[in-house]
Each structure stands twice: as structure tokens, then as C-alpha cells.
């Protein structure tokens, strides 16, 4: 298969401070710091220019080390890398937002990030424990702060030039509407689970109308059951076009106007995720109208607690 380098380098315009956002992104949810550093360096060398990080992942230092290595070796320039990181649930109170942001910047080794995202719209009890629970194992939520309060503190970071843009993650359309309605600075990007089994067209249409980029995590279904990449529609298109079902799903994501994140520690898989080309229009229609399965694999949107939940077969 011939790779369309221009397609894999697609940059989506954002109306809210971020400028252009590379559609193809690399997610850094990799538990081992040494593996994180190797994977990020491999992704930079392969051509990834958009990296998604988070305080919650506990590996921002490793990402920063890989970026510094690549900068020092002349692999990439800092201005060519779109760097995102995220505010965790225990830091939603306005007075905790700036210290959390500054701590992320120190770990990443940068003065500014391109987009700072609220990891989920759920506020947890503030403190050092990222997963506060009561004696029965129930999450301890913080009722003393609203999402609007947190958003205003995020806006202040943009106004002071600390980050270029701000965004939201794991959010429902209903909650997004409320933030857009009160925001002085609109979200540049909204990160949600999306793939051919969770197409999120209504949310995508809302984002388009307001100049917001929708970024899909788990664009390949995270290998959960039912397996997105085993779907007969994707398999059939892949067979006809001489591609893999994964390459079809990733091309579909870009072509419909979304960004996406993939994560791998395997250099071959990292490169393969960039080897994508546009789909014929009939294939786009097949995916939109020919796939009836609708399933959400990650319940974070309901609880604020990330995690892919295995489904009974």
C-alpha cells in the first residue's frame, strides 16, 4: 500500500486559540516510564507531531525526557509538536488549577502547552490521592466546585499566556452545551471515546458548529468485545482496498473531520498507524450507514473513573 503522507499529516483548524491541531495523535497512557520514553521517541521519529499526556498517567516526566532527546537530536522542533496534557479530577477547585498546570509543565520540561484539558467533568475530593474512596470503595466526589468554576480557572491560564488553548475530555453533549454557553474562551478540543461502534455524530455536529475539534480516543475499539476491527463492514472495505481494518478505521476518523489518538509501544505498529490513505466516498457511507452496533467501552463519562470494562460475551 502506498502511504499518503499529506493525509496522515492532516491539520485540523481550531477556532479557539490552538491554531492548527494535527489530526493524528499519539496517546501516552503507558504504565511503565521507560517504555513511555521509548515509545514517544519512536513516535516522534515515525512522524507523530501531536502528543496527549495527563497528570493522571504519572509519566509526564518520561514524555518530557523523550521530547528533550528528540529536540537535542534534531528530530523535531518544539514549535512543530502539539502537546496536550490534562487536569485531574482532584484538582478542580480553582485554587488548585494553576499549581497542577505548573507541575505538569515542570514534569514535561516545557514552559507552555498547546492545549490543557479537563480530564473529566467530575470533581473528586481534593488532595494527593488521585482516587479518593470511602470505606465502601465509593468515589468521594467534591460537591463544593462546579465545572464552570474550573473552566474559569482554565480560561485564566489562556489569558495569561500559559497555554494556547483549553479543552474538555470524557464529557457528554449535555455538559458540553452548558460550558460552551458560559465560556469566555471556548474549548479548542473535546476528547471522547469514538470509533465505528460509537460514532457520536450529534456531538461531532455540535463541535463543528462551534469550531471545536472532536478528538477520538480508542478509535480502534481498544480490542474490546465486540471487536470493532472484526466488523464485516470494515473487513470488507479493507479487503477491497488492500488495507488493514485498523487503517480503514483511522482513515475514516480523519476523513469525517475528527482527530484521533492511538497508543503503542511497538515501533512497527506505531509506524503502521501513520500509513493511512483516504477512503472512497462509498466506503465512508458504508461505515456510517452499514454498521448498526453501538457500544461504549469506557464508563468514564458516567463516573469520572477511567477504565475499559470487559463485556460479557
Secondary structure, DSSP 8 states (H G I E B T S, - for coil): ----HHHHT-EEE-SSS--EEESEEEE---S-HHHHHHHHHHHHHHT--EEE--GGGT-HHHHHHHHHHHHHTTS--GGG-EEEEEE-GGG-SHHHHHHHHHHHHHHHT-S-BSEEEES-S--B--SS-TT-B-TTS-B-B-TT--HHHHHHHHHHHHHTTSBS-EEEES--HHHHHHHHHH-SS--SEEEEE-BTTB--HHHHHHHHHTT-EEEEESTTGGG-SS-GGG-HHHHHHHHHHT--HHHHHHHHHHHTT-EEEE--S-HHHHHHTT------HHHHHHHHHH-------BTHHHHS---B-----
